[in-house]
């Protein structure tokens, strides 16, 4: 005699189906269409930087259009007209250079375009050498205990001597946590800056960077003829601490991770030598004479 399956078993598919039909759908997409980009030439392909700051449009006629996250056309790069596909990589915040990869399905070739973007750096109130309104601004993020930071002074002296009317060198504080006296030295230099002796004090700090201490800061201030009472008051003043914290915040925004880190009109100097620095200064002056914009 054949046994019948319990009636309960046969009900499972029906109950399960009923539960599915009764459960409201939770998935959904909120879509918002932004302002459309109006490209000067017909677009072939599009890519974007990982941080979302840049949109790259490959267009007919061998044109690569670079748009900011505000939809503004920032620059146009001429590429091989045969290229019809685009991809991108890189993350400026992690010091990974932005690159655009172009491919031609017709010619079976791939090209890489390295992009060097400038970053805005706040230099208001920072000590500087050279003309205030110089067209080329060299910004150095530095640490008074960093052995390498003390060696770039000659580099700046040389570029200022070659371009006395076109270049300004700006000092920004970026004391590293590994250096115990770096923040104190930065605050002392800011106190000297308030008496108009930043660069003289800057030089003395680097000359004595192996023996930095509170006593040494006062010794150097006395050597320069600073008002010691005022110096010590400014050294401990909240305004000096705030100025230091602003510089450190500006460094983070610019993607600074170590010292010395040098920028030329917002573009990072990759090799700290006079040849590369001079090349970047020349490029910036050339852009100015041609009325071109930097990326």
DARA-V516490 format. One line per field, one symbol per residue. ss: DSSP state (a for helix, b for strand, c for the rest). psi: psi as a letter, one per 40 degrees, with the letter a starting at -180 (. if undefined). burial: I if it has 9 or more other ideal C-beta (glycine too) atoms within 8 Angstrom, else O. A space follows every 10 residues. Layout:
ss=???
psi=???
burial=???
This chain:
ss=ccccccaaaa aaaaaaaaaa aacccccccc cccccccccc ccbbbbbbcc cccbbbbbbc ccbbbbbbcc ccbbbbbbcc ccccbbbbbb baaacbbbbb bbbbccccbb bbbbbccccc cccccccbbb cccccbbbbb bbccccccaa acaaaaaaaa aaccccbbbb bbbccccccc caaaaaaaaa aaaccccaaa aaaaaaaccc cccaaaaaaa aaaccccaaa aaaaaacaaa aaaaaaaaaa aaaccccccc bbbbccbbcc cccaaaaaaa aaaaaaaaaa ccccc
psi=hhhiiiddde eddddddddd dehiheiihh hhhihihhid ihidiiiiid eedihhhhii efhhhhiiee ehhdihhhih eeheiiiiii hddefhihih hiihddefih ihhhhgiiih hheheiiiia hdfidhhhhh hiheehddde eedddddddd ddgdeehhhh hhhghidehd eddddddddd dddeeffddd dddddddfee fhiddddddd dddefihddd dddddeiddd dddddddddd dddefhdaii hhihfehhhd hgiddddddd ddddddddde fiii.
burial=OOOOOOOOOI OOOOOOOOOO OOOOOOOOOO OOOOOOOOIO IOIIIIIIIO OOOIIIIIIO OOIIIIIIOO OOOIIIOOII OIIIIIOIOI IIOOOOIIII IIIIOOOOOO IOIOIOIIIO IOIOOIIIOI OOOIOIIIII IIIIIIOIII OIIOIIOIII OOIIOIIIII IIIIIIOOIO IIOIIIIIII IIIIIOIIOI IIIIIIOIIO OIOOOIIIOI IIOIOIOIOI IIOIIOIOOI IOIIOIIIOI IOOIIIOOII IIIIIIIOIO OIOOOIIIOI IOOIIIIIOO OOOII
